[in-house]
């Protein structure tokens, strides 16, 4: 990093570390070979070395730009001139462009880069073998062969390494996106759980507080009893919050039905149940989903229906469980429009491939269908 009139100028991009500087050591070899050349040829040679250094630097900054191929072609041209008209040992400068050819992501450009490198390396070698007066022995020729093979193979290795690094980068980005999505989904889950677990409790507290206000003047004793029940309900709500935060346990259908019965009773709505009483064959996860859906449906009955009775039926068919929640209230004005509660039910049922159907029939009827996951037969029974 250089400072020029208060501005910092980078010789090479920082992200490559010391690697570009290490390669500069090999520039000492062409400088050494040029020391034996005649004056004019030597000056031109040093000028090309300086231009070669410029191409080397610019290639690091021009990665993935249109100018990258231009600088690479200029570098290959300098190596070609050196190898043809100066010294055959300048062929070893081919390791510089071999590194940059491996940076090509486009398969066609990579192929043309390899072809250009092979041309720049083999044409001068063949020229000196056939037309030059240089006496190159078989031993000296074999000296070049292994280096040329490594040079021609190295772009493939570098390209493979760069692709792996790019994939790792994309994987890190994908993992970061997954983390963000998980966080977002967790926020939605917490919001939904708060709505499902506390919504009906707070609705109950609101109803009881209104009742207490009316009873205070006409029936103080009844008002005191209702206030006591409000305290019990608020403590239950606090317990629900603690269970939600700690995620201590999942709700079961049987337990939820008991809570709904108490909830409806407190709201002055008669509870009627008909159907299954054994839910052991339903997985805990599915029971938890169904319980939360039942809770939200009961909350909607209390808040919106103005009903006197609520009927809940759960029964099994050959391939699914059907849950029906019906009230004798005012019905829904627009059953095609779902609020947050019904949307929450639908989203939860989607997790277990369940369906939601809502319609009016002497009140509101909510039907949920949950498929039965057939358990595998006991070992050996299928054979």
C-alpha angles and dihedrals in degrees: 000000000000129000117221118176091332094313122113116227120195119214090199132003111276094230091071093057117196096335096098091050093053091059090056089074089074091061087075090073097062089044089054093048091049091057090076095052127099120268101264094037090048093053091049089047093052089048090054090048089055090048089048089055090051091052090048092054095042093051090063091053096040097057111142091007129113091245091062093083091046094055091044092052090050091051091050090049092054091051090049093052093046093048094045101043107020122030132338089225088073085080087085089070084076088086088074097060090035088065093050095045087063088062093070112110093184109085094214094051090047090053093050090048091055092047091050092049092050090049093049092049104040101039095061090043093052091043093055091044095051110025107018122092089226111121103225114183125212089251091056091047092052087051089066098043102074092045091050092049091051090046093053093046098045096076089061091052093046092047091050091049092049091049090051091050090049091050090049089051091050089047091053090049091048091049090050091051090049090052090051091048091048090051091049092047090048091053090050091047092051091047091049093046092049089051093047098043101037102027096078093040093053090046089054092050090051092052092048093047089054090049092050090052091054094044098047094084101033104034114015094173093054089046090054091052092049091048089052090051088051089056091051091048093049090051089051089052090052089051090051090053091051091049091048094051095046093038087219100162144357123242120251126213094240093052092045092052090055091051091048090052091055092043094052092044091054089051092051095251120132114236121220123181130186128171143038122011099182116071099163094119091059113090118246091245093053091044090053091052093047091047093054090048091051090049093052092046091052090048090054090051091054096043103041115013105068084209130161095203136035121196121198122187127180119180139157132235127185095280109015149024118243122206119193123188113185132173134184095227135114096295127224122306092208115013091182091067115079123198126207093280097052091042088053090052092049093048092049093048089051088063091063097033091255127149135223125212124181129185144146122256115153085325131346123322121195118189125190123187120197120185119233115239106220112227119228115262118256117277111284096010093102094053 
